């Protein structure tokens, strides 16, 4: 009878307990936009690259693998317990101004078409579906239940841009049920090497009483061609990268900004956007088309 291996990085169905198993014995790490495992050195920026990090340890399959430590989201040496203790012992902060909802409706989202397998695609057996949240392997005729949005890791919570659920543990994040149903995508469309590829880039933000600082994690952006346009209620971003890749998006902003007082800076692994607030109200989310019950930090994020 086939059983599922519970080692992280393997998680395959097996029938032979003596079969070699390749896995990660350490816990996942998400820190300052980088992702990796405690047990090995590779660090990457995107979630897809994280899932592709090759396992570093060889052993035997297990159905009772030990539960890993919680995902590390802070610097080395700082434990979640320390962070909670610091928050409890911190002096009371100045109360935030009340946020008043805007009567202006947010602009409609423009969704790009889902990538699909071509009708004549040759799909090798045991190929994993490329859609986030779906673990099916070919051949599989069942409906694909997945997340069309990008992963979000912010202030310790984890989720997807396409749905509201947020969790704390990485294992729980991997179990978040998909929110959209379609066909599986095992190989995807064959891309022309000369054709520009639009990619997804994760973002994070923190705020002060006067500014919202947004980090867009895009690697090796061509600084001379990067464009960031500021409007009172919108942020338009166009970031070209090597290998004909480009990140392009328009963020409908939660609050008003001062376009003249807003700036951006291109760095090696990210683009930092400094939005000058139009008032001192707190932003619970970056986008006006997202809802959140989280308390968003006022001040710079914790660093190692």
N, C-alpha and C positions, 0 to 999 in steps of 0.2 A: 504493500500500500504506500503510495507516494505521500511524503510529508514535506512541510515547508521549513527550510532552514531559517533560524531566527538571527543568525549573525548579520550584522550591518554590512552592507556592501555585497552580500551574497543573496540571501532571501530566495533561493531557488527551490524548486520541487525536486526531491531526491527519493530514491528507493534503496540505494546502497549506502549504508552508514560509513563504509570505509572509503567512499569517494572523496577525493581532495576538495577542500573548501577554501576559497580565497575571500578574505573579509577584512574589516577594520575593527580591531579590538578597542580602540579609543572612542571618545565621544566627539560629536561634531563641534566645530568652532565657527562662530560668526562674529567678527570683530572688525570695526572700522571699514565695513564694506567687503572685507575679505572672508573667504570661506575655506574650510579644510577640516582635517581630522587631527585629534591630539596625538595619534599614534604615528603620523608620518608628516613630511615636510611640505608637500605641494599646497599652495594657496592660490585660489582663483577668485574672480570677481562675480561671475554669473552663476545662477543656480543650476543651469544645465551643465556647466563645466564641473560644478561640485559633484553632481550625480555621476559624472564620468571619471572621477579620480580613481585610478586602479587600486584595488585592495592591496594592502602591504603585508598581510600575514597569511600563511598557509596552515591549514589544520584539517579537522574533520567537521562535517556538518553537525549541527545541534538543533534540537527543538526546545532546548531549555537554556539558551544563551543568557548570561547575566544581564540585568537591566543596566544600561550605561548611565553614567553621571549626566546631569542636566546639561544641555547645550551651553557652551561658554560664549557669552556675548560681551564680556568686558575684558579688560587687560589682564595679563598674567599676575596672579597673586591676589586678585580681588574676587571674593566669593559672593554669591547671591545673598548669603546671610549677612555679610559685611555691608552690602549695599542697603539691605532692609534696615539694619541697625543704624547706619548713617542717616537714613531718611527719618527714622523715629527720633533720633537725638538732635536732628537739625533744628535750628531756631525757626519759629513760625515765619512764613514769608508773607509779603504784602499781598492782600487779596487781589485777584484779577478783576478787571472791569467786566461787567456783564456784556455778553455777546448778543447783539441784536441781529436777527435773521434778515437777510436782504430780500427785498420784494422783487428784485430782478431775477428772472428764471435763468438757470445756467444754460450755456449753449449746448446743443445736442452732441452726444458722443459720436465720433466717426469710427466705426469698427472696420478693421481691415478683414478681407475674406479669410476664412480658415484654410490652412494648407491641407491638401487632400492628396491621397495616392492617385497617380494617373491610372486610367482604366487598364492599360497594358503593362503596368508595373510588375516586375518579377520580385516577389517578396520571399526571402530565404526563411526557412522554418526557424522558430524560436526567436524571431526578431521582436524586440519590445516596442510597444506603441510609443510614439514620440510625444503624445499629449501629456501635460502635467496632471498628476493625480490618477492616471490610468496605468495599471501594471500588467495589462494583457500582453500576451505574446502570440505571434502568428503560428498556425492559422487560427483565427478567432472571428466568428460571425456575429457575436453578441454586440449590442450597442456599446459605444464608448462613452463612459461618464467621466468627465474631466473638468479642468479649470482653464478657461480661455485667457484668464488674466495672468499677471506676473506675480511672483511671490513677494510678500512684504515682511520685512523684519524691522520692527521699530520699537524702541524702548522695552525690549524683552518679549514683546508679543509677536506672534507669527500668524500669517494668513495669506490670502490672495486678494488682489485688487478687484476681482470679479464678484466676490461675495463677502458677507459681513462677519463670518465666524473668525474669532481670534483665539489662539491657544498660547500656552507658555512653553510646553515641552516640544522638542523636535520630533519625537516619536508620534505625539498627537498631531503635529502639523502634517506628517506624512499620511495620517489616516483621515484628514478632512475630506469628506465626501464631495465629489465633483458636483458642479452646479449647472453643467450644460451637457447635452447628449447629442452625439453625432456618430459618424463612422470612424473607425480606427484609422490612424495615420502611421504606417509602419516605416515607409521609406521617404515619403514626401515628394515634392516636385523636384525634378532635376533642374538645378540652377545653372544658368549660363555664367561662366566665369567673368564675363565682361558686364553682366547685369548687376546693377546696384542692389544690395540686400538691405532691407529695413530690419533693424534689430530692436529688441526690447532692452531697456536699461533700468535697473532698480534705482529708486531715489529714497532719500531719508531727509528729515529736516528737524531743526530745533528752532526756538524763537526766544527773543528778548521782548521787552515791552515796546520796542520801537522797530525791530527788524525780524524777518523770517529768513533763516539761512538754510538753503536747500543744497544737498549734495546729490549730484547725478553721477552714478558710477559708470562712466564710459572710459575705456582704456585707450590711450594713445590718440586722443582727438587731435585732428589737424588744426592747430591753434589759429592759423591765418584764415581758415575758411569757416570757423565756428561762428554761428549766429545765435544770439539770444535777444529777442525783442520784448520789451516791457510795455504793457498796456495797463490801464487802471484795474481791469478785472481779469486779465489774461497774461500768461507767460508763454511765448512761442520759442521753441528750442529746435535748432537744426545743427547736429553735430556729425560731421564726416569723420570716418575712421579708416585705417588701412584695410586692404583687401576688399575694397568696394563696399564697405559696410557704412551704414548711416542710421543715426537715431534722430527721429523727427516726431515732434509732438506739440500739441497746444494744451496747456494746463488751464482750465477754468479755475481761477483762484477763489479761495474761501472769502477773503476780505479785499478791500481796496488797497492799492499800493500807490506810491509816488514813483512814476516811471523815471523821472529825472534823477531821483536820488537812489535808484537801484543799479547794481553793478554785477558783473560776473568775472570769474577767473578760471582759466583752463590750467589744470594740473596734470600730472602724469597718469593718474588712475581715476580721476574724477573731474567734474566741472562744478565749481562752487558758485552758487547764485545767491546774492545778498539782496533781498527784497525790502525796500523801505516801506513800512506800514503807513497806510493813510490815517490810522488812528491807533490807540494803544490797546484795542480789544485783543483777547487771546484767540488764536486759531486752533480749534480742536482737530482740524484736518487741513491738508494743503489745498485740496481741490474742493470746489463748491458742490460737486456731484458725488461726494463721499460723505457718509455719516459715521460717527464714532462716539462711543461713550468713554473713551480713554481720556486721562488727564495728560496733556502734552507738556513736556518739560519747558520751563522758562530758564534760559541760561545755556551755557555751553555743555555738550555731552561729556560723560565721564571718559577719561582717557587712562591709559596704562601708566 
